[in-house]
Amino acid sequence: MSEYVRPVIAAKLCRDADGSVIAYGSRWGIEGPPEDTYSVDSHPERFEPVHRIAEALIEYLQREYDVQIIDDLSCAADVRYNVNARRAVRVAPRSSDAASLTFVFTDYPGLVVHAGLLHDFLYPQCGCDACDENWESVADELERTVLAVVSGGYREEVRGGETDVWVRSRLDRADGCRTSSNRADPTAGIGADLQAASGRLTALPDGWAPWVRRSAGNRT
């Protein structure tokens, strides 16, 4: 059994108009970002390494776990967002009680990961200059999310009635951190798709199961 190790990546440096390297992730002090940096996305290419991280994760999951890989652009339909997809890879555990993961590589460049039945995770969450994200922090979040799902630390839930519906998720990560999200579904009441998802998730009272490891002699 081997554990995931991030590949070594030599990221391209981004420079400002004066030729100085932009130190993304540490530019704004206590006063916060300037007003003119909101909704401005100067160097989205800085997130290109996140694609390599996703590829490394897919390779690791295929090698170590009993999964089916579907590498086909049609898998991009798994996500709720309308994105310009370069590639889409669905990694589906053969155990039906374990949550699948679909990696959608966008031309931003960024990544959308669909986990289980109902939730999408964005990397980066926001690439604007004000948010000041760097690829390393985005990669950290991507790895933590994927490994939490694989380890069985992922739960989804549908709650609501005839007039309002809430779709919830929770991640319990290896570092002890718990993250959760809630969103109101725009439809009135629980439609057929959410009813089916709700029924499936109710049958998993402890959340999605951990992925099953391949046997030592059955690794690719």
Secondary structure in CASP SS format (residue, H / E / C, confidence):
PFRMAT SS
TARGET T0000
AUTHOR 0000-0000-0000
METHOD secondary structure of the structure
MODEL  1
M C 1.00
S C 1.00
E C 1.00
Y C 1.00
V C 1.00
R C 1.00
P C 1.00
V C 1.00
I C 1.00
A C 1.00
A C 1.00
K C 1.00
L C 1.00
C C 1.00
R E 1.00
D C 1.00
A C 1.00
D C 1.00
G C 1.00
S C 1.00
V E 1.00
I C 1.00
A C 1.00
Y C 1.00
G C 1.00
S C 1.00
R C 1.00
W C 1.00
G C 1.00
I C 1.00
E C 1.00
G C 1.00
P C 1.00
P C 1.00
E H 1.00
D H 1.00
T H 1.00
Y C 1.00
S C 1.00
V C 1.00
D C 1.00
S C 1.00
H C 1.00
P H 1.00
E H 1.00
R H 1.00
F H 1.00
E C 1.00
P H 1.00
V H 1.00
H H 1.00
R H 1.00
I H 1.00
A H 1.00
E H 1.00
A H 1.00
L H 1.00
I H 1.00
E H 1.00
Y H 1.00
L H 1.00
Q H 1.00
R H 1.00
E H 1.00
Y E 1.00
D C 1.00
V E 1.00
Q E 1.00
I E 1.00
I E 1.00
D E 1.00
D C 1.00
L H 1.00
S H 1.00
C H 1.00
A H 1.00
A H 1.00
D H 1.00
V C 1.00
R C 1.00
Y C 1.00
N C 1.00
V C 1.00
N C 1.00
A E 1.00
R E 1.00
R E 1.00
A E 1.00
V E 1.00
R E 1.00
V E 1.00
A E 1.00
P E 1.00
R C 1.00
S C 1.00
S C 1.00
D C 1.00
A C 1.00
A C 1.00
S C 1.00
L E 1.00
T E 1.00
F E 1.00
V E 1.00
F E 1.00
T E 1.00
D C 1.00
Y C 1.00
P C 1.00
G E 1.00
L E 1.00
V E 1.00
V E 1.00
H E 1.00
A E 1.00
G C 1.00
L C 1.00
L C 1.00
H E 1.00
D E 1.00
F E 1.00
L E 1.00
Y E 1.00
P C 1.00
Q C 1.00
C C 1.00
G C 1.00
C C 1.00
D C 1.00
A C 1.00
C C 1.00
D C 1.00
E C 1.00
N C 1.00
W H 1.00
E H 1.00
S H 1.00
V H 1.00
A H 1.00
D H 1.00
E H 1.00
L H 1.00
E H 1.00
R H 1.00
T H 1.00
V H 1.00
L H 1.00
A H 1.00
V H 1.00
V H 1.00
S C 1.00
G C 1.00
G C 1.00
Y E 1.00
R E 1.00
E E 1.00
E E 1.00
V E 1.00
R E 1.00
G E 1.00
G C 1.00
E C 1.00
T C 1.00
D C 1.00
V E 1.00
W E 1.00
V E 1.00
R E 1.00
S E 1.00
R E 1.00
L E 1.00
D E 1.00
R C 1.00
A C 1.00
D C 1.00
G C 1.00
C C 1.00
R E 1.00
T E 1.00
S E 1.00
S E 1.00
N E 1.00
R E 1.00
A E 1.00
D C 1.00
P C 1.00
T C 1.00
A C 1.00
G C 1.00
I C 1.00
G C 1.00
A H 1.00
D H 1.00
L H 1.00
Q H 1.00
A H 1.00
A H 1.00
S H 1.00
G H 1.00
R H 1.00
L H 1.00
T H 1.00
A C 1.00
L C 1.00
P C 1.00
D C 1.00
G C 1.00
W C 1.00
A C 1.00
P C 1.00
W C 1.00
V C 1.00
R E 1.00
R C 1.00
S C 1.00
A H 1.00
G H 1.00
N H 1.00
R C 1.00
T C 1.00
END
